[in-house]
Amino acid sequence: MATPAATPTTVYQTSNTTTKTVDASLWWDPFSSLLADLENASLASEFPPSLENKLKDNHTWFLDTVLLFKPPNQKSNEALDAQKIKIGSHELNVQPELKDMALKISSVLCLDEVQSYIIVRRSMKHNAPEIDSTHQENLDLVMLEYYIERQCLLKCIRQILMHALYPGTRSEEGSGVLEEAQRLISGGLESKLLSVFQDHLSANYPEQMDVDFYTLWAEEILIEENLILEVLFLAYYETPLPGSYNFGKLAISPEAVRSIYHAKVQLLLILIEALDLENLFQMVHDEIPFRQGSVAFSVTDVQEMDSMISCFNAFETKEAGPLILTWAVFLCLISSLPEKEENNLLKEIDHDSDGPIAGYQSVLRTFVSAFIASYEISLQFEDKNLKVILEILCKIYRGEESLCIQFWDRESFVDGPIRCLLCNLEGEFPFRTIELVQLLSALCEGAWPAECVFNFLDKSVGLSSPFEISSYSVVDASSKIVETRLPVHLTGVEDFVIPSGSRGHLLKMIDNNTALVRWEYTESGVLVLLLRLAQEVYLKSFD
């Protein structure tokens, strides 16, 4: 951000007192008291005239926000050499001890020298009777006073928007708070807040700041980011924030972690709202092509967002689940619009490589995968959702070689949640043989997918079976390790046994005394399936 031009000063002398005049914009009345007035004002009542006047007086600060806290400049530095400073209608006596601390704070916070003096003066008035610019506790108090003022300013803006958005306020003509909110939005409040937000996200630790102040600086920046997001959310910012930022590196305390999570959730809500699914549903109903509809994003925007969202890992970024699910619905609706074939970019986004049927299956696959990633799909015995999802997945993949190839390609992000579901089923093999074979049968279309299915089964790393738990069988209760003292017969493969002395991991309880255990006994899943098939053929021969 460019440094503003130096603020002009006027010097005049009265008797033996030297006074320097600086730009009136450097002054501000404490926002903490204004915030208290706004918070105490009833949403259902009009503001008193005195409060409405305060809103008008502070409009410039509300619009430019923390940008009006300016960087150091030579004119302000020189103004502190005078005995008095005149800032608009306000005059301040310059105390040498406060001046020294103001210059120190100005360097640390990269803040205008006169504004630093105002902060020091107010902080010392509230907190410290003795002034010592070298004492770290005093510096902490002044820095905290500065950040609180910034945050109170942002909270004032938030309160203004909250009052303006209140249903009763919106119906009132001549409402002072509504007029102020409208002036802020029309004046470009959103773009200015975004500028501050982006500056924060790319900010580095100030070189002039002592390392002891790092925690304070980082946490206060995070608080400001959250406040900015809350204001943007209230103002309904319709375009997703550009770029990819990693301000998680500032998470140095539990409070900071919670702040970051809160910020991420609000960003996701803004983006989900901006996708405007209701409008897309209407376009599908009215058979309006993408190029003729009122979609907020261009085809290029959609392609870029698809690429970005495809890089998310839903299992590592838990708050991304709803976004992935919403994006899948968005793509499904986009793919349902007429004249899609005329736009190559839309066809690429749809991953339509084998004609319209495969394209439809691909979109449906994306939706189901997103659903699995967004919500915990239980493998409990009584869970009917699992059966429904498996049936849908089998219909999607069966006969679609291109989709099966994508599934077994580890680089395919979209299939990741479905692969995890398959691995969970394999973890309960051969106890869940039917479900596992059902899904694998649909995933073996084509030579390479069939080979992948065979290798997946052949390289099984364990076998699972019901096991009656007793105090003698538990080896390590904390890690749920058990050991069998007798051979264990596998369900459905009666001639196959787990040797005595084998250890296993308790997966879950079937009833009060019986658990499903994954035994540390390696055997080819292909062999186990063949044994089970041979047993069924043998039994049927007697029917």
C-alpha positions as CSV (number, residue, x, y, z in Angstrom):
1,M,0.0,0.0,0.0
2,A,1.4,3.4,-1.0
3,T,2.5,5.7,1.9
4,P,0.3,8.8,2.0
5,A,2.0,12.2,1.4
6,A,3.3,13.9,4.5
7,T,0.6,15.9,6.4
8,P,1.2,19.6,6.2
9,T,1.7,21.5,9.5
10,T,1.3,25.0,10.5
11,V,3.6,26.6,13.2
12,Y,2.6,29.6,15.2
13,Q,3.8,31.0,18.5
14,T,1.7,32.5,21.3
15,S,3.7,34.2,24.1
16,N,6.3,31.5,24.9
17,T,4.3,28.6,23.6
18,T,5.0,27.0,20.3
19,T,2.0,25.3,18.6
20,K,2.0,23.2,15.5
21,T,-1.2,22.4,13.5
22,V,-1.6,19.0,11.8
23,D,-4.2,17.5,9.6
24,A,-7.6,17.2,11.5
25,S,-8.1,13.7,10.1
26,L,-5.4,12.4,12.5
27,W,-7.9,12.9,15.4
28,W,-10.6,10.5,16.5
29,D,-12.8,10.3,19.5
30,P,-12.6,7.0,21.4
31,F,-14.5,4.4,19.5
32,S,-15.0,2.3,22.7
33,S,-17.5,4.8,24.0
34,L,-19.3,5.1,20.7
35,L,-19.5,1.3,20.5
36,A,-21.1,1.2,24.0
37,D,-23.7,3.7,22.8
38,L,-24.5,1.5,19.7
39,E,-24.6,-1.7,21.6
40,N,-27.0,-0.2,24.2
41,A,-29.3,1.2,21.5
42,S,-32.4,-0.9,21.0
43,L,-32.8,-2.5,17.6
44,A,-36.5,-1.8,17.7
45,S,-36.2,2.0,18.4
46,E,-34.8,4.9,16.5
47,F,-31.4,6.3,17.5
48,P,-31.5,9.4,19.6
49,P,-30.4,12.6,17.8
50,S,-27.1,12.8,19.7
51,L,-26.1,9.3,18.5
52,E,-27.2,10.0,14.9
53,N,-24.9,13.1,15.0
54,K,-22.0,10.9,16.2
55,L,-22.6,8.6,13.2
56,K,-22.4,11.6,10.8
57,D,-19.3,13.0,12.5
58,N,-17.5,9.7,12.2
59,H,-18.6,8.7,8.7
60,T,-15.2,9.1,7.2
61,W,-13.7,6.8,9.8
62,F,-16.5,4.2,9.2
63,L,-15.9,4.3,5.5
64,D,-12.1,4.3,5.5
65,T,-11.9,2.1,8.6
66,V,-8.5,1.4,10.0
67,L,-6.9,2.9,6.9
68,L,-7.2,6.2,8.7
69,F,-4.6,5.0,11.1
70,K,-1.7,6.4,9.1
71,P,2.0,5.4,8.8
72,P,4.7,7.6,10.3
73,N,5.7,10.8,8.5
74,Q,8.2,13.6,9.0
75,K,5.7,16.4,9.6
76,S,4.0,14.5,12.5
77,N,7.4,13.7,13.9
78,E,8.3,17.4,13.9
79,A,5.0,18.4,15.4
80,L,5.9,16.6,18.6
81,D,8.8,19.0,19.0
82,A,6.3,21.8,19.7
83,Q,4.8,22.5,23.1
84,K,1.3,22.1,21.7
85,I,-0.3,20.3,18.8
86,K,-3.5,21.5,17.2
87,I,-5.6,18.8,15.5
88,G,-8.7,20.3,14.1
89,S,-10.6,21.7,17.1
90,H,-8.5,19.8,19.6
91,E,-5.3,20.9,21.3
92,L,-2.8,18.7,23.1
93,N,0.0,19.7,25.4
94,V,3.2,17.7,24.4
95,Q,4.7,16.1,27.5
96,P,8.3,15.0,27.0
97,E,7.8,11.6,28.7
98,L,4.8,10.8,26.6
99,K,6.6,12.0,23.5
100,D,9.4,9.5,24.0
101,M,7.0,6.6,24.3
102,A,4.9,7.9,21.3
103,L,8.0,7.8,19.1
104,K,8.8,4.3,20.4
105,I,5.2,3.1,19.7
106,S,5.2,4.8,16.3
107,S,8.3,2.8,15.3
108,V,6.9,-0.5,16.7
109,L,3.4,-0.1,15.3
110,C,4.3,1.8,12.1
111,L,1.8,4.4,13.2
112,D,1.7,8.2,12.6
113,E,3.6,10.0,15.4
114,V,0.7,12.3,16.4
115,Q,-1.7,9.4,16.4
116,S,0.8,7.4,18.5
117,Y,0.9,10.3,20.9
118,I,-2.9,10.3,21.2
119,I,-2.8,6.6,21.9
120,V,-0.1,6.9,24.5
121,R,-1.9,9.8,26.2
122,R,-5.2,7.9,26.5
123,S,-3.5,4.7,27.5
124,M,-1.5,6.3,30.3
125,K,-4.5,8.2,31.5
126,H,-6.4,4.9,31.9
127,N,-3.7,2.5,33.1
128,A,-0.3,3.8,34.2
129,P,0.4,6.7,36.5
130,E,4.2,6.4,36.0
131,I,5.6,6.8,32.5
132,D,8.6,4.7,31.3
133,S,9.0,4.2,27.6
134,T,11.5,1.4,28.3
135,H,9.2,-0.6,30.5
136,Q,7.7,-3.5,28.5
137,E,4.4,-3.6,30.5
138,N,3.7,0.0,29.6
139,L,4.4,-0.7,25.9
140,D,2.1,-3.7,26.1
141,L,-0.7,-1.5,27.5
142,V,-0.3,1.1,24.8
143,M,-0.2,-1.5,22.0
144,L,-3.3,-3.1,23.4
145,E,-5.1,0.2,23.6
146,Y,-4.3,0.8,19.9
147,Y,-5.6,-2.6,18.8
148,I,-8.7,-2.2,20.9
149,E,-9.4,1.1,19.2
150,R,-9.1,-0.5,15.8
151,Q,-11.4,-3.4,16.8
152,C,-14.0,-1.0,18.4
153,L,-14.1,0.9,15.1
154,L,-14.8,-2.3,13.2
155,K,-17.4,-3.4,15.8
156,C,-19.1,0.0,15.4
157,I,-19.4,-0.6,11.7
158,R,-20.8,-4.1,12.4
159,Q,-23.4,-2.6,14.8
160,I,-24.5,0.0,12.2
161,L,-25.1,-2.8,9.7
162,M,-26.9,-4.9,12.2
163,H,-29.2,-2.1,13.1
164,A,-29.8,-1.2,9.5
165,L,-30.6,-4.8,8.6
166,Y,-33.2,-5.1,11.4
167,P,-36.6,-5.6,9.8
168,G,-38.2,-2.7,11.6
169,T,-35.4,-0.4,10.7
170,R,-35.6,-1.2,7.0
171,S,-39.2,-0.1,6.9
172,E,-38.5,3.3,8.5
173,E,-38.1,6.3,6.3
174,G,-35.5,8.8,7.4
175,S,-33.7,6.4,9.7
176,G,-30.3,7.8,10.5
177,V,-28.6,4.4,10.9
178,L,-30.1,3.1,7.7
179,E,-28.9,6.2,5.8
180,E,-25.4,5.8,7.2
181,A,-25.3,2.1,6.2
182,Q,-26.4,3.0,2.7
183,R,-23.8,5.7,2.5
184,L,-21.1,3.2,3.6
185,I,-22.1,0.5,1.1
186,S,-22.4,3.0,-1.8
187,G,-19.1,4.6,-0.8
188,G,-17.2,1.4,-1.3
189,L,-16.9,0.0,2.2
190,E,-16.6,-3.6,0.9
191,S,-13.6,-2.9,-1.3
192,K,-11.8,-1.0,1.5
193,L,-12.4,-3.8,4.0
194,L,-11.2,-6.3,1.4
195,S,-8.0,-4.2,0.9
196,V,-7.4,-4.3,4.7
197,F,-8.1,-8.0,4.8
198,Q,-5.7,-8.8,2.0
199,D,-3.0,-6.7,3.6
200,H,-3.5,-8.6,6.9
201,L,-3.3,-12.0,5.1
202,S,0.0,-11.0,3.4
203,A,1.4,-9.2,6.4
204,N,4.8,-10.2,7.9
205,Y,5.8,-9.7,11.4
206,P,7.0,-6.0,11.7
207,E,10.7,-5.8,11.7
208,Q,10.8,-3.0,14.2
209,M,8.7,-5.0,16.7
210,D,10.4,-6.8,19.5
211,V,9.9,-10.6,19.4
212,D,8.2,-10.4,22.8
213,F,5.2,-8.6,21.1
214,Y,4.7,-11.3,18.5
215,T,1.9,-13.1,20.3
216,L,0.0,-9.9,20.9
217,W,0.4,-8.7,17.3
218,A,-0.6,-12.0,15.7
219,E,-3.7,-12.5,17.9
220,E,-5.0,-9.0,17.4
221,I,-4.6,-9.3,13.6
222,L,-6.7,-12.5,13.7
223,I,-9.4,-10.7,15.7
224,E,-9.5,-7.9,13.1
225,E,-9.7,-10.4,10.3
226,N,-12.8,-12.0,11.9
227,L,-14.4,-8.7,12.5
228,I,-13.8,-7.7,8.8
229,L,-15.4,-11.0,7.7
230,E,-18.4,-10.4,9.9
231,V,-18.9,-7.0,8.4
232,L,-18.5,-8.4,4.9
233,F,-21.0,-11.1,5.7
234,L,-23.5,-8.7,6.9
235,A,-23.0,-6.5,3.8
236,Y,-23.5,-9.7,1.6
237,Y,-20.3,-9.7,-0.4
238,E,-21.4,-11.5,-3.5
239,T,-18.0,-12.5,-5.0
240,P,-15.7,-15.1,-3.5
241,L,-12.4,-13.8,-2.2
242,P,-9.7,-14.2,-4.8
243,G,-6.5,-16.1,-4.1
244,S,-5.5,-18.6,-1.6
245,Y,-4.2,-17.4,1.8
246,N,-2.7,-19.2,4.7
247,F,-3.3,-17.2,7.8
248,G,-3.4,-20.5,9.8
249,K,0.3,-19.9,10.5
250,L,-0.8,-17.3,13.0
251,A,-2.6,-19.9,15.1
252,I,-0.4,-19.8,18.2
253,S,-3.1,-20.3,20.9
254,P,-6.5,-22.0,21.3
255,E,-8.2,-18.6,20.9
256,A,-6.4,-18.0,17.6
257,V,-7.3,-21.5,16.4
258,R,-11.0,-20.8,17.1
259,S,-10.8,-17.5,15.4
260,I,-9.3,-19.0,12.3
261,Y,-12.0,-21.7,12.2
262,H,-14.7,-19.1,12.6
263,A,-13.2,-17.1,9.8
264,K,-13.1,-20.1,7.5
265,V,-16.7,-21.0,8.2
266,Q,-17.8,-17.5,7.3
267,L,-15.8,-17.5,4.1
268,L,-17.4,-20.8,3.1
269,L,-20.9,-19.5,3.9
270,I,-20.2,-16.4,1.7
271,L,-19.1,-18.6,-1.2
272,I,-22.0,-21.1,-0.8
273,E,-24.5,-18.2,-0.8
274,A,-22.8,-16.7,-3.8
275,L,-23.3,-19.9,-5.9
276,D,-27.0,-19.0,-5.9
277,L,-28.4,-22.5,-6.4
278,E,-31.9,-21.3,-6.4
279,N,-31.2,-19.2,-9.5
280,L,-29.6,-22.2,-11.2
281,F,-32.6,-24.4,-10.4
282,Q,-34.8,-21.8,-12.1
283,M,-32.6,-21.8,-15.2
284,V,-32.8,-25.6,-15.4
285,H,-36.6,-25.4,-15.1
286,D,-36.9,-22.7,-17.7
287,E,-34.3,-24.4,-20.0
288,I,-32.1,-21.2,-20.1
289,P,-28.5,-21.8,-21.4
290,F,-25.6,-20.8,-19.3
291,R,-24.6,-17.9,-21.6
292,Q,-28.1,-16.4,-21.4
293,G,-28.7,-16.8,-17.6
294,S,-27.9,-14.4,-14.8
295,V,-25.1,-16.5,-13.3
296,A,-22.7,-14.5,-11.2
297,F,-19.7,-16.3,-12.5
298,S,-18.2,-16.6,-16.0
299,V,-17.3,-20.0,-17.4
300,T,-13.6,-19.2,-16.6
301,D,-14.5,-18.4,-13.0
302,V,-16.3,-21.8,-12.7
303,Q,-13.3,-23.6,-14.2
304,E,-10.9,-21.9,-11.8
305,M,-13.1,-22.6,-8.8
306,D,-13.5,-26.2,-9.9
307,S,-9.7,-26.6,-10.0
308,M,-9.3,-25.0,-6.6
309,I,-12.0,-27.0,-4.9
310,S,-10.7,-30.2,-6.4
311,C,-7.5,-29.6,-4.4
312,F,-9.3,-29.7,-1.1
313,N,-8.9,-32.7,1.2
314,A,-12.3,-33.1,2.9
315,F,-10.7,-35.4,5.5
316,E,-8.1,-32.9,6.5
317,T,-10.3,-29.8,6.2
318,K,-13.5,-30.7,8.0
319,E,-15.2,-27.4,7.4
320,A,-14.9,-27.8,3.6
321,G,-17.4,-30.7,3.5
322,P,-20.5,-28.5,3.0
323,L,-18.7,-26.5,0.3
324,I,-17.7,-29.7,-1.6
325,L,-21.3,-31.0,-1.4
326,T,-22.7,-27.6,-2.6
327,W,-20.2,-27.5,-5.4
328,A,-21.2,-30.9,-6.5
329,V,-24.8,-29.8,-6.7
330,F,-23.7,-26.6,-8.6
331,L,-21.8,-28.7,-11.2
332,C,-24.8,-31.1,-11.5
333,L,-27.1,-28.1,-12.3
334,I,-24.6,-26.5,-14.7
335,S,-24.4,-29.8,-16.5
336,S,-28.2,-29.9,-16.8
337,L,-28.4,-26.6,-18.6
338,P,-29.2,-26.7,-22.4
339,E,-26.6,-26.0,-25.1
340,K,-23.8,-27.1,-22.8
341,E,-22.2,-29.0,-25.8
342,E,-21.5,-25.6,-27.4
343,N,-19.1,-24.7,-24.6
344,N,-15.9,-26.8,-24.4
345,L,-15.0,-25.4,-20.9
346,L,-18.3,-26.5,-19.4
347,K,-17.8,-30.0,-21.0
348,E,-14.4,-30.2,-19.4
349,I,-15.7,-29.2,-16.0
350,D,-18.3,-32.0,-16.4
351,H,-15.5,-34.5,-17.0
352,D,-17.6,-35.8,-19.9
353,S,-15.2,-38.1,-21.7
354,D,-17.5,-40.9,-22.9
355,G,-20.7,-39.3,-24.0
356,P,-23.7,-37.9,-22.2
357,I,-24.4,-41.0,-20.1
358,A,-20.9,-41.1,-18.7
359,G,-21.1,-37.3,-18.1
360,Y,-24.3,-37.8,-16.1
361,Q,-22.8,-40.6,-14.1
362,S,-19.7,-38.5,-13.5
363,V,-21.7,-35.7,-12.0
364,L,-23.7,-38.1,-9.9
365,R,-20.5,-39.7,-8.7
366,T,-19.2,-36.3,-7.7
367,F,-22.3,-35.6,-5.7
368,V,-22.3,-39.0,-3.9
369,S,-18.6,-38.7,-3.1
370,A,-19.2,-35.2,-1.7
371,F,-22.0,-36.5,0.4
372,I,-19.8,-39.2,1.8
373,A,-17.1,-36.6,2.5
374,S,-19.5,-34.2,4.2
375,Y,-21.3,-36.6,6.4
376,E,-20.1,-39.5,8.5
377,I,-21.3,-42.7,6.7
378,S,-21.7,-45.4,9.4
379,L,-20.8,-49.0,8.8
380,Q,-23.1,-50.0,11.7
381,F,-25.1,-53.1,11.0
382,E,-28.5,-51.4,11.3
383,D,-27.5,-48.5,9.1
384,K,-29.8,-48.4,6.0
385,N,-28.0,-45.4,4.5
386,L,-24.9,-47.6,3.7
387,K,-27.0,-50.0,1.7
388,V,-28.6,-47.2,-0.3
389,I,-25.3,-45.5,-1.0
390,L,-23.7,-48.8,-2.1
391,E,-26.6,-49.4,-4.5
392,I,-26.2,-46.0,-6.0
393,L,-22.4,-46.3,-6.3
394,C,-22.8,-49.7,-8.1
395,K,-25.3,-48.2,-10.6
396,I,-22.9,-45.3,-11.2
397,Y,-19.7,-47.4,-11.9
398,R,-21.2,-50.5,-13.4
399,G,-20.4,-50.6,-17.1
400,E,-18.5,-47.3,-17.1
401,E,-14.8,-48.1,-17.8
402,S,-13.7,-44.5,-17.7
403,L,-15.2,-44.0,-14.3
404,C,-13.6,-47.2,-13.0
405,I,-10.2,-46.1,-14.3
406,Q,-10.6,-42.8,-12.5
407,F,-11.5,-44.6,-9.3
408,W,-8.4,-46.7,-9.2
409,D,-6.2,-43.7,-10.2
410,R,-4.9,-42.4,-6.9
411,E,-4.6,-38.9,-8.4
412,S,-8.4,-38.7,-8.7
413,F,-9.5,-36.4,-5.9
414,V,-13.2,-36.9,-6.6
415,D,-13.2,-40.6,-5.9
416,G,-11.2,-40.2,-2.7
417,P,-14.1,-40.5,-0.2
418,I,-15.5,-43.5,-2.1
419,R,-12.1,-45.2,-1.9
420,C,-12.1,-44.6,1.8
421,L,-15.5,-46.3,2.0
422,L,-14.2,-49.3,0.1
423,C,-11.2,-49.6,2.4
424,N,-13.6,-49.5,5.4
425,L,-15.5,-52.4,3.9
426,E,-12.3,-54.3,3.3
427,G,-11.4,-53.8,6.9
428,E,-14.4,-55.9,7.9
429,F,-13.8,-58.6,5.3
430,P,-14.9,-61.4,5.2
431,F,-17.6,-60.4,7.8
432,R,-19.0,-58.0,5.2
433,T,-18.3,-60.1,2.1
434,I,-21.6,-59.3,0.3
435,E,-21.2,-55.5,0.5
436,L,-17.5,-55.6,-0.5
437,V,-18.0,-57.9,-3.5
438,Q,-21.0,-55.9,-4.6
439,L,-18.9,-52.7,-4.8
440,L,-15.8,-54.4,-6.3
441,S,-18.0,-56.0,-9.0
442,A,-19.0,-52.6,-10.2
443,L,-15.5,-51.3,-10.1
444,C,-13.9,-53.9,-12.4
445,E,-15.1,-52.7,-15.8
446,G,-12.1,-52.9,-18.2
447,A,-8.8,-54.7,-18.2
448,W,-6.8,-52.4,-15.9
449,P,-9.7,-51.9,-13.3
450,A,-10.2,-55.6,-13.2
451,E,-6.5,-56.1,-12.4
452,C,-6.8,-53.4,-9.7
453,V,-9.7,-55.2,-8.1
454,F,-7.7,-58.5,-8.1
455,N,-4.7,-56.9,-6.6
456,F,-6.8,-55.1,-4.0
457,L,-8.2,-58.4,-2.7
458,D,-5.1,-60.4,-3.1
459,K,-3.1,-58.0,-0.9
460,S,-5.5,-58.0,2.0
461,V,-3.6,-57.3,5.2
462,G,-6.0,-58.9,7.7
463,L,-9.2,-60.8,8.3
464,S,-12.2,-59.8,10.5
465,S,-14.6,-62.0,12.4
466,P,-16.9,-61.9,15.4
467,F,-15.1,-62.7,18.6
468,E,-16.4,-63.3,22.2
469,I,-14.6,-60.9,24.5
470,S,-13.5,-62.0,28.0
471,S,-11.1,-60.6,30.6
472,Y,-8.6,-63.2,29.5
473,S,-8.6,-62.2,25.8
474,V,-7.8,-58.5,26.3
475,V,-4.1,-57.7,26.0
476,D,-4.2,-53.9,25.9
477,A,-7.4,-52.1,26.8
478,S,-6.2,-48.7,25.7
479,S,-5.3,-49.7,22.2
480,K,-8.1,-52.3,22.0
481,I,-5.8,-55.3,21.3
482,V,-7.1,-58.8,22.0
483,E,-5.6,-62.2,21.7
484,T,-7.4,-65.5,21.1
485,R,-6.5,-68.6,23.0
486,L,-8.5,-70.9,20.8
487,P,-8.8,-71.1,17.0
488,V,-11.4,-68.7,15.5
489,H,-13.6,-69.8,12.6
490,L,-14.3,-67.2,9.9
491,T,-17.9,-66.3,9.2
492,G,-19.0,-68.0,6.0
493,V,-15.8,-69.9,5.6
494,E,-16.1,-72.6,8.2
495,D,-13.0,-74.6,7.1
496,F,-10.8,-71.6,7.5
497,V,-9.6,-70.7,11.0
498,I,-7.5,-68.0,12.7
499,P,-4.8,-69.9,14.7
500,S,-4.8,-69.7,18.5
501,G,-2.4,-67.1,19.9
502,S,-3.3,-64.6,17.1
503,R,-3.8,-61.0,18.0
504,G,-6.3,-58.5,16.6
505,H,-7.7,-55.0,16.9
506,L,-11.2,-54.6,18.2
507,L,-13.2,-52.7,15.5
508,K,-16.6,-52.4,17.2
509,M,-19.0,-54.2,19.5
510,I,-21.7,-56.3,18.0
511,D,-23.5,-56.9,21.3
512,N,-22.6,-56.9,25.0
513,N,-20.1,-59.8,24.8
514,T,-19.2,-60.1,21.1
515,A,-17.0,-57.8,19.1
516,L,-15.8,-57.5,15.5
517,V,-12.1,-58.0,15.5
518,R,-9.5,-57.4,12.7
519,W,-7.0,-60.2,13.1
520,E,-3.3,-59.7,12.4
521,Y,-3.4,-62.7,10.1
522,T,-2.6,-62.1,6.5
523,E,-4.3,-64.2,3.8
524,S,-5.2,-63.5,0.2
525,G,-8.8,-62.2,0.0
526,V,-9.1,-64.0,-3.4
527,L,-8.4,-67.3,-1.7
528,V,-10.9,-66.6,1.1
529,L,-13.5,-65.8,-1.6
530,L,-12.8,-69.0,-3.5
531,L,-13.1,-71.0,-0.3
532,R,-16.4,-69.4,0.5
533,L,-17.7,-69.9,-3.1
534,A,-16.6,-73.6,-3.0
535,Q,-18.4,-74.1,0.3
536,E,-21.6,-72.5,-1.1
537,V,-21.5,-74.7,-4.2
538,Y,-20.9,-77.8,-2.0
539,L,-23.9,-77.0,0.2
540,K,-26.2,-76.3,-2.8
541,S,-25.3,-79.7,-4.3
542,F,-27.3,-81.2,-1.4
543,D,-30.4,-79.1,-1.9
